[in-house]
Amino acid sequence: MTTKSAAHKEQHPWSKEALLAKAQRYAEEMLKHPRDDWRFGLWSTFALELLGRAALAKFSPCLVADAKDWNNLYFGLGFQPKAAKFIPKSIDVTSIFSRLREIIPEFTSELEGFSALHMNQRNEELHSGLTPFDSLKATWLPTYYLTCTVLLTSLGESLDLLIGPEEATIAIEMIKASRDESAKAIMKSIAAHKTIWETKETAERDRLSKQAIVWARRHVGHRATCPACGNDALVYGTPTTAPLKALKEDLITITQQYLPTKFECVACQLKISGLSHLSACGLGNTFKSTTTFDAADYYAPNDDFAQFEDDNNEP
């Protein structure tokens, strides 16, 4: 019969199972303190980092390895390097979150930014005389729990696994309330820009509308209608799929799906950042980018010139 301690030794320290178990351990410590207690905030950073590492290790422990030394990759594959005094080294937490943004579509740049900020506050707490978690209000919790939910979902788990059913129920309500407040805030901003737009002279609106049409065609992005002034505007995003190539006659067409991250209108100056805000005003749908190349130019050595401009406005 295999003992519990023996089974634990057989588990790779960079495996998703080991990392997730440790994230649960830190979350348990976190929940021992009130939400406005500095220890709650500090332990939450430990849990989030380990959860992020587990989500990345699901694809391969090698993604957690510091590739500067090949022995770390070898260790990530499950082997014991023969290098003298070898100590496994993994990548830093910033790299963890940037890789997750590239791999998991739902882990948006908005969530990556929050995670990076949360880790910076931990570094201030641990490596300086500052005490950021003393004055940190619990307004960060909805985004924290949303980030954990996205990472756990990628692992095939629910928020219950990390914080228990009782706290998970509260967390879900927090996330819903936060989204409602986010929607209210962005709709107020849209209404304000619409009011300013309508007060402009007709000639000025016509000039800005024409300018917006030209600008939206020349810049790379997905063309959309501005919810404030009704002019052509652009939505930018990050890719959610690998590019698909298709050859037809002498043309190569590359298509790729994108998840919106920000919106900009040069006519009324409305700018919106973050998927949650974009979704609140109807701009959160994924879009497809299509780029066409001449086959001879595409395969020509040392020649990246594209004969045709991007068309990122397919439905």
Secondary structure, 3 states (H helix, E strand, C coil): CCCHHHHHHHCCCCCHHHHHHHHHHHHHHHCCCCCCCHHHHHHHHHHHHHHHHHHHHCCCHHHHECCCCHHHHHHHCCCCCCCCCCCCCECCHHHHHHHHHHHCCCCCHHHHHHHHHHHHHHHHHHHCCCCCCCCCCHHHHHHHHHHHHHHHHHCCCCHHHHHHHHHHHHHHHHHHHHHHHHHHHHHHHHHHHHHHHHHCCHHHHHHHHHHHHHHHHHCCCEEEECCCCCCEEEEEEEECCCCEEEEECCEEEEEEEEEEEEEECCCCCCEEECHHHHHHCCCCCCEEEEEEEEHHHHHCCCCCCCCCCCEEEEC
